[in-house]
């Protein structure tokens, strides 16, 4: 099913599942425009609601395509495609040319229940005050037009409450990435 549109937002399958009482669902509400805040909530629990804004995003209006959400030209030469199911959500960036950015930063407003973020080889881990797992963000990856992997990095900044994802070695990559 993917995303549906309701009340000026795009709601994930997980968002709808939490309204039906599914405790394992991952509720995601995406804005009508890419430069506005998205909300993410494990289990749809309001005290665990994260807010996320893509730094520098243009006010690209979201478009639904068979449950997938497209934000065209969200950044220079870059489209964002968002997919999801009841338990996860994933954003793909289509970098159409060398004019596209090499790094993407997301500012997060962490829920008060989240007191620690750990960066590990297998991604970012968010924990509550009892060091109980709240949410995990796996490491990013990128593929070029030939299907070759392009190295990426993901870092967390406590000072800025931000995640930055960057391409490495993209000089050898064939666009689009």
C-alpha atoms as a printed R data frame, in Angstrom:
    type eleno elety resid chain resno      x      y       z
1   ATOM     1    CA   UNK     A     1  0.000  0.000   0.000
2   ATOM     2    CA   UNK     A     2  2.743  2.481   0.840
3   ATOM     3    CA   UNK     A     3  1.743  6.099   1.415
4   ATOM     4    CA   UNK     A     4 -1.670  7.726   1.174
5   ATOM     5    CA   UNK     A     5 -2.589 11.401   1.274
6   ATOM     6    CA   UNK     A     6 -4.756 12.785   4.069
7   ATOM     7    CA   UNK     A     7 -5.244 16.277   5.512
8   ATOM     8    CA   UNK     A     8 -2.340 17.805   3.586
9   ATOM     9    CA   UNK     A     9  0.181 15.121   4.595
10  ATOM    10    CA   UNK     A    10  1.390 11.779   3.284
11  ATOM    11    CA   UNK     A    11  0.840  8.953   5.772
12  ATOM    12    CA   UNK     A    12  2.731  5.672   5.761
13  ATOM    13    CA   UNK     A    13  1.196  2.249   5.998
14  ATOM    14    CA   UNK     A    14  2.751  2.132   9.479
15  ATOM    15    CA   UNK     A    15  0.972  5.340  10.472
16  ATOM    16    CA   UNK     A    16 -2.345  3.780   9.529
17  ATOM    17    CA   UNK     A    17 -1.420  0.521  11.309
18  ATOM    18    CA   UNK     A    18 -0.677  2.318  14.600
19  ATOM    19    CA   UNK     A    19 -4.146  3.876  14.451
20  ATOM    20    CA   UNK     A    20 -5.476  0.302  14.299
21  ATOM    21    CA   UNK     A    21 -3.482 -0.654  17.395
22  ATOM    22    CA   UNK     A    22 -0.430 -2.340  15.849
23  ATOM    23    CA   UNK     A    23  2.405 -1.817  18.395
24  ATOM    24    CA   UNK     A    24  5.222 -2.846  16.008
25  ATOM    25    CA   UNK     A    25  4.345 -0.375  13.282
26  ATOM    26    CA   UNK     A    26  6.481  2.653  12.426
27  ATOM    27    CA   UNK     A    27  4.314  5.756  11.979
28  ATOM    28    CA   UNK     A    28  5.564  8.247   9.387
29  ATOM    29    CA   UNK     A    29  3.840 11.465   8.366
30  ATOM    30    CA   UNK     A    30  5.533 13.327   5.514
31  ATOM    31    CA   UNK     A    31  4.778 16.941   4.619
32  ATOM    32    CA   UNK     A    32  3.140 18.122   1.433
33  ATOM    33    CA   UNK     A    33  6.346 20.069   0.654
34  ATOM    34    CA   UNK     A    34  9.885 18.697   1.018
35  ATOM    35    CA   UNK     A    35 11.204 21.689   2.997
36  ATOM    36    CA   UNK     A    36  8.772 21.076   5.885
37  ATOM    37    CA   UNK     A    37  9.209 18.741   8.869
38  ATOM    38    CA   UNK     A    38  8.437 15.035   8.697
39  ATOM    39    CA   UNK     A    39  7.464 13.107  11.810
40  ATOM    40    CA   UNK     A    40  8.540  9.570  12.659
41  ATOM    41    CA   UNK     A    41  7.265  7.591  15.605
42  ATOM    42    CA   UNK     A    42  8.042  3.987  16.583
43  ATOM    43    CA   UNK     A    43  4.740  2.337  17.464
44  ATOM    44    CA   UNK     A    44  2.973  5.650  16.890
45  ATOM    45    CA   UNK     A    45  3.897  6.598  20.455
46  ATOM    46    CA   UNK     A    46  3.722 10.392  20.765
47  ATOM    47    CA   UNK     A    47  6.473 10.555  23.432
48  ATOM    48    CA   UNK     A    48  8.811  8.893  20.888
49  ATOM    49    CA   UNK     A    49  8.012 11.228  17.983
50  ATOM    50    CA   UNK     A    50 11.050 12.441  16.025
51  ATOM    51    CA   UNK     A    51 10.833 15.507  13.763
52  ATOM    52    CA   UNK     A    52 13.142 15.645  10.761
53  ATOM    53    CA   UNK     A    53 13.889 18.448   8.281
54  ATOM    54    CA   UNK     A    54 16.088 18.117   5.195
55  ATOM    55    CA   UNK     A    55 18.496 21.064   5.310
56  ATOM    56    CA   UNK     A    56 18.364 23.165   2.138
57  ATOM    57    CA   UNK     A    57 15.371 21.340   0.648
58  ATOM    58    CA   UNK     A    58 13.291 23.262  -1.841
59  ATOM    59    CA   UNK     A    59  9.515 23.552  -1.370
60  ATOM    60    CA   UNK     A    60  8.971 20.701  -3.840
61  ATOM    61    CA   UNK     A    61  5.391 19.438  -3.633
62  ATOM    62    CA   UNK     A    62  5.062 15.717  -3.012
63  ATOM    63    CA   UNK     A    63  3.402 13.526  -5.639
64  ATOM    64    CA   UNK     A    64  2.003 10.043  -5.005
65  ATOM    65    CA   UNK     A    65  2.762  7.288  -7.525
66  ATOM    66    CA   UNK     A    66  1.267  3.896  -6.619
67  ATOM    67    CA   UNK     A    67  1.980  4.361  -2.902
68  ATOM    68    CA   UNK     A    68  5.454  5.822  -3.454
69  ATOM    69    CA   UNK     A    69  6.089  9.473  -2.765
70  ATOM    70    CA   UNK     A    70  8.122 11.626  -5.148
71  ATOM    71    CA   UNK     A    71  9.501 15.054  -4.301
72  ATOM    72    CA   UNK     A    72 10.835 16.292  -7.673
73  ATOM    73    CA   UNK     A    73 13.871 18.592  -7.709
74  ATOM    74    CA   UNK     A    74 14.062 18.590  -3.899
75  ATOM    75    CA   UNK     A    75 17.673 19.762  -4.220
76  ATOM    76    CA   UNK     A    76 19.631 20.791  -7.315
77  ATOM    77    CA   UNK     A    77 19.504 17.962  -9.901
78  ATOM    78    CA   UNK     A    78 18.051 15.698  -7.201
79  ATOM    79    CA   UNK     A    79 14.698 13.972  -6.757
80  ATOM    80    CA   UNK     A    80 13.646 12.212  -3.543
81  ATOM    81    CA   UNK     A    81 11.591  9.014  -3.693
82  ATOM    82    CA   UNK     A    82 10.162  7.727  -0.398
83  ATOM    83    CA   UNK     A    83  8.851  4.195   0.077
84  ATOM    84    CA   UNK     A    84  7.607  2.437   3.155
85  ATOM    85    CA   UNK     A    85  5.624 -0.372   4.673
86  ATOM    86    CA   UNK     A    86  4.173 -0.954   8.130
87  ATOM    87    CA   UNK     A    87  7.550 -1.215   9.885
88  ATOM    88    CA   UNK     A    88 10.008  0.912   7.902
89  ATOM    89    CA   UNK     A    89 10.517  3.849   5.586
90  ATOM    90    CA   UNK     A    90 13.323  4.497   3.109
91  ATOM    91    CA   UNK     A    91 14.309  7.561   1.091
92  ATOM    92    CA   UNK     A    92 16.116  7.234  -2.218
93  ATOM    93    CA   UNK     A    93 17.790 10.209  -3.845
94  ATOM    94    CA   UNK     A    94 18.172 10.241  -7.602
95  ATOM    95    CA   UNK     A    95 21.248 12.376  -8.328
96  ATOM    96    CA   UNK     A    96 20.814 13.198 -11.993
97  ATOM    97    CA   UNK     A    97 24.143 14.918 -12.674
98  ATOM    98    CA   UNK     A    98 27.371 16.221 -11.186
99  ATOM    99    CA   UNK     A    99 25.406 19.369 -10.254
100 ATOM   100    CA   UNK     A   100 23.656 17.361  -7.503
101 ATOM   101    CA   UNK     A   101 24.893 17.749  -3.920
102 ATOM   102    CA   UNK     A   102 27.431 15.264  -2.524
103 ATOM   103    CA   UNK     A   103 26.087 15.490   1.041
104 ATOM   104    CA   UNK     A   104 22.648 15.615   2.658
105 ATOM   105    CA   UNK     A   105 21.951 16.853   6.167
106 ATOM   106    CA   UNK     A   106 18.856 16.243   8.265
107 ATOM   107    CA   UNK     A   107 18.141 18.209  11.431
108 ATOM   108    CA   UNK     A   108 16.316 16.168  14.037
109 ATOM   109    CA   UNK     A   109 14.197 17.218  16.935
110 ATOM   110    CA   UNK     A   110 14.608 14.285  19.260
111 ATOM   111    CA   UNK     A   111 11.772 13.236  21.532
112 ATOM   112    CA   UNK     A   112 12.435 13.951  25.211
113 ATOM   113    CA   UNK     A   113 12.501 10.191  25.851
114 ATOM   114    CA   UNK     A   114 15.605  9.815  23.643
115 ATOM   115    CA   UNK     A   115 18.735 10.582  25.621
116 ATOM   116    CA   UNK     A   116 21.519  8.940  23.607
117 ATOM   117    CA   UNK     A   117 22.492  8.494  19.971
118 ATOM   118    CA   UNK     A   118 25.305  6.093  19.085
119 ATOM   119    CA   UNK     A   119 27.036  5.936  15.722
120 ATOM   120    CA   UNK     A   120 28.187  2.397  14.923
121 ATOM   121    CA   UNK     A   121 29.327  0.541  11.812
122 ATOM   122    CA   UNK     A   122 25.773 -0.741  11.334
123 ATOM   123    CA   UNK     A   123 24.147  2.704  11.546
124 ATOM   124    CA   UNK     A   124 22.764  5.105  14.123
125 ATOM   125    CA   UNK     A   125 21.094  3.802  17.277
126 ATOM   126    CA   UNK     A   126 18.722  5.892  19.379
127 ATOM   127    CA   UNK     A   127 18.206  4.984  23.069
128 ATOM   128    CA   UNK     A   128 16.054  6.159  25.956
129 ATOM   129    CA   UNK     A   129 17.234  7.106  29.483
130 ATOM   130    CA   UNK     A   130 17.336  3.386  30.458
131 ATOM   131    CA   UNK     A   131 19.481  2.690  27.381
132 ATOM   132    CA   UNK     A   132 16.582  0.784  25.823
133 ATOM   133    CA   UNK     A   133 16.520  0.719  22.032
134 ATOM   134    CA   UNK     A   134 14.082  3.209  20.461
135 ATOM   135    CA   UNK     A   135 15.036  3.421  16.772
136 ATOM   136    CA   UNK     A   136 17.773  2.340  14.348
137 ATOM   137    CA   UNK     A   137 18.861  4.000  11.103
138 ATOM   138    CA   UNK     A   138 20.909  1.605   8.934
139 ATOM   139    CA   UNK     A   139 23.929  2.895   7.002
140 ATOM   140    CA   UNK     A   140 23.222  4.423   3.590
141 ATOM   141    CA   UNK     A   141 24.400  3.072   0.276
142 ATOM   142    CA   UNK     A   142 24.518  4.397  -3.278
143 ATOM   143    CA   UNK     A   143 24.636  2.806  -6.719
144 ATOM   144    CA   UNK     A   144 25.660  4.524  -9.939
145 ATOM   145    CA   UNK     A   145 24.085  4.119 -13.394
146 ATOM   146    CA   UNK     A   146 26.142  0.953 -13.990
147 ATOM   147    CA   UNK     A   147 25.086 -0.616 -10.698
148 ATOM   148    CA   UNK     A   148 28.502 -0.038  -9.099
149 ATOM   149    CA   UNK     A   149 28.531  0.834  -5.410
150 ATOM   150    CA   UNK     A   150 29.546  4.380  -4.491
151 ATOM   151    CA   UNK     A   151 31.029  4.705  -0.998
152 ATOM   152    CA   UNK     A   152 29.005  6.688   1.533
153 ATOM   153    CA   UNK     A   153 29.378  7.903   5.093
154 ATOM   154    CA   UNK     A   154 26.820  8.750   7.757
155 ATOM   155    CA   UNK     A   155 27.626 10.861  10.798
156 ATOM   156    CA   UNK     A   156 25.742 12.204  13.805
157 ATOM   157    CA   UNK     A   157 26.352 15.620  15.347
158 ATOM   158    CA   UNK     A   158 25.199 16.002  18.952
159 ATOM   159    CA   UNK     A   159 25.861 19.753  18.780
160 ATOM   160    CA   UNK     A   160 23.547 20.263  15.781
161 ATOM   161    CA   UNK     A   161 21.251 17.282  16.397
162 ATOM   162    CA   UNK     A   162 21.888 16.391  12.764
163 ATOM   163    CA   UNK     A   163 22.590 13.410  10.536
164 ATOM   164    CA   UNK     A   164 24.831 13.969   7.516
165 ATOM   165    CA   UNK     A   165 25.090 11.456   4.687
166 ATOM   166    CA   UNK     A   166 27.875 12.016   2.173
167 ATOM   167    CA   UNK     A   167 29.153 10.367  -0.984
168 ATOM   168    CA   UNK     A   168 32.801  9.366  -1.199
169 ATOM   169    CA   UNK     A   169 34.703  8.471  -4.362
170 ATOM   170    CA   UNK     A   170 31.853  9.709  -6.530
171 ATOM   171    CA   UNK     A   171 34.356 11.057  -9.076
172 ATOM   172    CA   UNK     A   172 34.499  7.547 -10.599
173 ATOM   173    CA   UNK     A   173 30.718  7.131 -10.572
174 ATOM   174    CA   UNK     A   174 28.516  7.227 -13.653
175 ATOM   175    CA   UNK     A   175 25.464  9.459 -13.292
176 ATOM   176    CA   UNK     A   176 22.674  9.196 -12.455
177 ATOM   177    CA   UNK     A   177 23.484  7.910  -8.974
